[in-house]
Amino acid sequence: MNIAVVGTGYVGLVTGACFAEMGNTVTCVDVDSKKIEGLKQGKLPIYEPGLDNIVINNYNTGRLLFTTSLPDAMTQADMLFIAVGTPPGEDGSADLKYVLAVAKEIGQNLDRYSIIVDKSTVPVGTADKVAAIIQAELDARGVQIEFDVVSNPEFLKEGAAVDDFMSPDRIVVGTASARAQERMADLYAPFVRNHPRTLFMGVRDAEMTKYAANAMLATKISFMNEIANLCERLGVDVENVRLGIGSDQRIGFHFIYSGCGYGGSCFPKDVKALIQMANKIDFDPKLLNAVEARNNAQKHRLFEKIVESFGTDLTGKTFAVWGLAFKPGTDDMREAPSKVLIERLIQAGAKIKAYDPVAMKVARDEFPAKFFDEGSLALAEGQYEAAIDADALVLVTEWKPFRHPDFKALKRLLAQPIIFDGRNQYDPKQMKRDGFSYVGIGR
Ligand SMILES: NC(=O)c1ccc[n+]([C@@H]2O[C@H](COP(=O)([O-])OP(=O)(O)OC[C@H]3O[C@@H](n4cnc5c(N)ncnc54)[C@H](O)[C@@H]3O)[C@@H](O)[C@H]2O)c1
């Protein structure tokens, strides 16, 4: 098949590369010419395990192409995937300007039957808007061309995106068109060969499915963080509670880790967007509001715990921060809890030495330049370098190399043997035995 994927970010690049890997010819389109030029030279704009090989191999075989011109891509392709960003607007609703701009450009250039696929996460009703914009452009051109707009939300996880795309739990396709359904089933057949799991449904159902999935996962995390905060006040170790409830098959272990809050480009923005979708139709989303509020508060817990130990004036104190990305396996720092923590520590007068296995380059752009210029924030060469002479170590992202560190070395390097564990990675009893003062979440 001949496919165009518009938007070459975390979702678009993985989608394009994986379709190409299955033998399709794919043109990835992006307005960011630096990104496109870099990709042509084999330089990936994001860190995603295993993606570089697939991109480079398919580019070299000519199945994966890169361009800044959507009209050029449309000369070849008749399945057009929209995978551009849908960031939160001022009121928290999904900002559709990028999606709708692509729809307009498609309408201006469409010259034969095509399937337009919304892969971006978009509010219920967006496929209708995309269709209306394309139709308006066709009308303005005075041409009659058939097209279908399909909703095909993406469920990949950053850090495991290639595996998730190649072996999805399910593929959701929302369409009322038999022709589009057949083409989508055909396109995805190689991905679900051994376990047919493509779910066809209405367009609006598919749009809502994506939000409901992310909201459910965010709810599990916020629920567990609420329980953790209660545990702290009641003298309970939430880690034992987690093991106790996760072993119930109806609950399961996924997404019930308490910590310093969820971040990333999806959960925060999608929960906010769903709240706004509800507000717009005068429905009070009580549970979603609570999920969001708990998470916003949770991102401040580590700072609050540090202040409980060190006082509100942190002038002259230095903290080692392990982990900047919003979760392990990615360099994505959008809405990362590390940002809230570091900003608050610096506001309180502290200095930070931070280390992340892959997000160091991204971190340079995520924090204000003055933090670096004034010496409030330094990026360390390695995890142990960050700890040298620090008054405490703060674990924010549970990258594997942080899970079982050399505690003897840490004790030697830190000015004070204090660990704030924002992901409950360490055993409090062992920490005590090793001579650390240990503060976790909910224990
Ligand atoms: N990141 C994830 O883990 C994830 C998972 C599932 C779904 N999603 C959803 O997928 C969508 C994309 O997310 P992302 O993380 O890949 O975003 P991203 O910011 O990494 O990438 C978006 C890309 O779109 C490009 N773009 C913007 N306007 C364009 C235009 N008119 N033409 C061509 N390119 C254009 C941008 O330059 C950018 O490279 C969002 O709706 C997101 O909610 C993301």
The ligand as an SDF file (V2000), in Angstrom:
LIG
                    3D

 44 48  0  0  0  0  0  0  0  0999 V2000
    3.3650   10.3370   22.2800 N   0  0  0  0  0  0  0  0  0  0  0  0
    2.6200    9.2970   22.5960 C   0  0  0  0  0  0  0  0  0  0  0  0
    3.0150    8.4120   23.3490 O   0  0  0  0  0  0  0  0  0  0  0  0
    1.2430    9.1540   21.9950 C   0  0  0  0  0  0  0  0  0  0  0  0
    0.5780    7.9110   22.0900 C   0  0  0  0  0  0  0  0  0  0  0  0
   -0.6740    7.7930   21.5260 C   0  0  0  0  0  0  0  0  0  0  0  0
   -1.2710    8.8790   20.8950 C   0  0  0  0  0  0  0  0  0  0  0  0
   -0.6180   10.0610   20.8450 N   0  0  0  0  0  0  0  0  0  0  0  0
   -1.2510   11.1820   20.1380 C   0  0  0  0  0  0  0  0  0  0  0  0
   -0.6670   11.2760   18.8390 O   0  0  0  0  0  0  0  0  0  0  0  0
   -0.5960   12.6460   18.4260 C   0  0  0  0  0  0  0  0  0  0  0  0
    0.8330   13.0150   18.1000 C   0  0  0  0  0  0  0  0  0  0  0  0
    1.5930   12.9180   19.2760 O   0  0  0  0  0  0  0  0  0  0  0  0
    3.1980   12.9380   19.2590 P   0  0  0  0  0  0  0  0  0  0  0  0
    3.6330   12.6670   20.6460 O   0  0  0  0  0  0  0  0  0  0  0  0
    3.6840   12.0680   18.1590 O   0  0  0  0  0  0  0  0  0  0  0  0
    3.4390   14.4680   18.8830 O   0  0  0  0  0  0  0  0  0  0  0  0
    4.8220   15.1730   18.4830 P   0  0  0  0  0  0  0  0  0  0  0  0
    4.7330   16.5490   19.0060 O   0  0  0  0  0  0  0  0  0  0  0  0
    5.9770   14.3150   18.8760 O   0  0  0  0  0  0  0  0  0  0  0  0
    4.7870   15.2020   16.8830 O   0  0  0  0  0  0  0  0  0  0  0  0
    3.8840   15.9590   16.1520 C   0  0  0  0  0  0  0  0  0  0  0  0
    4.5530   16.3540   14.8390 C   0  0  0  0  0  0  0  0  0  0  0  0
    3.5910   16.9360   13.9860 O   0  0  0  0  0  0  0  0  0  0  0  0
    4.2560   17.9330   13.2050 C   0  0  0  0  0  0  0  0  0  0  0  0
    3.2780   18.8210   12.5740 N   0  0  0  0  0  0  0  0  0  0  0  0
    2.5210   19.7850   13.1260 C   0  0  0  0  0  0  0  0  0  0  0  0
    1.7330   20.3600   12.1980 N   0  0  0  0  0  0  0  0  0  0  0  0
    2.0060   19.7530   11.0190 C   0  0  0  0  0  0  0  0  0  0  0  0
    1.5130   19.8910    9.6860 C   0  0  0  0  0  0  0  0  0  0  0  0
    0.5840   20.7900    9.3920 N   0  0  0  0  0  0  0  0  0  0  0  0
    2.0150   19.0940    8.7450 N   0  0  0  0  0  0  0  0  0  0  0  0
    2.9550   18.1890    9.0440 C   0  0  0  0  0  0  0  0  0  0  0  0
    3.4570   18.0050   10.2750 N   0  0  0  0  0  0  0  0  0  0  0  0
    2.9860   18.7780   11.2550 C   0  0  0  0  0  0  0  0  0  0  0  0
    5.1760   18.5930   14.2080 C   0  0  0  0  0  0  0  0  0  0  0  0
    6.2240   19.3110   13.5760 O   0  0  0  0  0  0  0  0  0  0  0  0
    5.6850   17.3670   14.9930 C   0  0  0  0  0  0  0  0  0  0  0  0
    6.8700   16.8420   14.4380 O   0  0  0  0  0  0  0  0  0  0  0  0
   -1.2120   13.4490   19.5770 C   0  0  0  0  0  0  0  0  0  0  0  0
   -2.5640   13.6490   19.3250 O   0  0  0  0  0  0  0  0  0  0  0  0
   -1.0350   12.5160   20.7640 C   0  0  0  0  0  0  0  0  0  0  0  0
   -1.9910   12.7570   21.7680 O   0  0  0  0  0  0  0  0  0  0  0  0
    0.6290   10.2300   21.3560 C   0  0  0  0  0  0  0  0  0  0  0  0
  1  2  1  0
  2  3  2  0
  2  4  1  0
  4  5  1  0
  4 44  2  0
  5  6  2  0
  6  7  1  0
  7  8  2  0
  8  9  1  0
  8 44  1  0
  9 10  1  0
  9 42  1  0
 10 11  1  0
 11 12  1  0
 11 40  1  0
 12 13  1  0
 13 14  1  0
 14 15  2  0
 14 16  1  0
 14 17  1  0
 17 18  1  0
 18 19  2  0
 18 20  1  0
 18 21  1  0
 21 22  1  0
 22 23  1  0
 23 24  1  0
 23 38  1  0
 24 25  1  0
 25 26  1  0
 25 36  1  0
 26 27  1  0
 26 35  1  0
 27 28  2  0
 28 29  1  0
 29 30  1  0
 29 35  2  0
 30 31  1  0
 30 32  2  0
 32 33  1  0
 33 34  2  0
 34 35  1  0
 36 37  1  0
 36 38  1  0
 38 39  1  0
 40 41  1  0
 40 42  1  0
 42 43  1  0
M  CHG  2   8   1  16  -1
M  END
$$$$
